[in-house]
Amino acid sequence: MPGVRQVVDYALQRRAALADVAAGRVATADACDAGTYLLQAASYHGRPTTRTCPLCHRDPLVEVMWIFGERLGAAAGSARSADEISRLADAISEFTVHVVEVCRSCRWNHLVQSYVLGTDDASGGGRRRRRTASP
């Protein structure tokens, strides 16, 4: 997605969480704790991946994108499709996207990435200004 900045990858935390489950330090039930709202978001807004669930190995994981930001109003804290997020990125000055992987079978979920999108308009006007050549 164009305009992505301030990317944070949570692969090391994910690996540590899976290692804790494998070593018995964390119960599988505690690691597989996706709530109803997250599971519904995975069904309606999730995008399928080619990665199989690291715990149950039954189904492919689904990625759900959640948006957060002051200028989003009522949309803040909700799951959105990639198309909706792209449209918001052209209209909103700045917001954060959190990508969560979810297994709909065993309820495994983990934050895999976060990044900032938006027009980067410091004044908060919401629209990008295009430069045009003078006649």
N, C-alpha and C positions, 0 to 999 in steps of 0.2 A: 504494500500500500504506500503510495507516495506521501512524503511529508512525515514519515515516522521518525521520531527522535527520542532520545533518552530511554533507550531500550534496556530492560533488565531481564536477564534470563535466570530462571530459578532451577536449572538442571542440577546443580549441586545439592540444593535442599531436597529436591525430588529423590535423588540418589540416596541421600542420607535417610530419608523417610522410608524408602523401600528396604534399605539395609537394616533399619530398626525392626521392621516387620519380619524380615528373614531371620534375624538373630533372636527374635522372640521378646525384644524389649518393648515392642508395641503390639497389642493384639490386632489381628486382622479386622475385627469389628470396629476398633477405634480408628483404623486407617480408612475404612470403607464407610464413611459417615455422610455421604451426600444427602442433603435435605430434599424434601419434596419439591421445593421451588427450583432448586438447581437441576433436579431430574426433569422437571417440566421444561425448563429453559433449554436443556440439552435436546429434548424432543422437538421443540419448536424453532429454536434459533441455532442449534448446534450444527457444526460442519464436521462431517465424518473425516477420520484420518485413516492412514494405512497402518497405524501402530495398534497392536493388540494390547489389551489390558495387562499390565505387569503383574497383577496379583491373581486374577482368575483365569487368564489366558483364553477366555471364551469369545469375547466380542471385541470389535475395534473400538478404540476410544473416540469420543466426540469432543470437539473443542467449542467452548461457549465463551463469547466475548461480552464482558460487562463494562459499562461505561460510567465514569465518575468525573464530576467537575461542577464548579459553581455555576457556570453559565448554561448548564444543561436543563435547569429547572426540574420539572417533574420526571424527566427522563433519566436523571442521575440515579445510579445504583440499579440500573436495569440491564437485562441481556438484550443484545441487538444483533441483527444479521450484519454480514460484511457490507452489503449494499447500503444499509441504513447508516452504518458508521462512516462509510465513504461520503455520503451526503452531508452528514453532520460535520465532517472534517472540512468541508468547503464552506460551512456556514458559521461555525463556532470558533472562537479565538483559540481556545485550548481546553483539552480534556484528556483524561487518562483512560486507556483501555487495558483491562486485565483479561488474560486468556487463561481459562481453566480447563483442564482435561477431565473428562468424566467417563466412567464406565457405567452404562445403564444396567448392567447385569449385577455386579457386586457392589456398586455405589462408591468405588474408588474415585477420588477427585484430588486434584492438586493444581495449584497456581503454577503455570509453566512460563509465563512471560507477561511483562507489562511494558507499555510504551505510551508516549504522548503524541497526540494528533491535534490538528486544528490549523487555523489560518495564521497563527503566531502573530496576531494583531495585538500589540500591547495596549492599544486604546480600548479594546473590547468591542469595537464596532461590528465585528462578525463577518465582514466581507473583505476578501483580498482585493487590493487595488492593483490593476494591471497598468503597466507602463506602456505608453504608446509613443510612437515617434511624432515629433512635431512636424507640421506641414511646411 
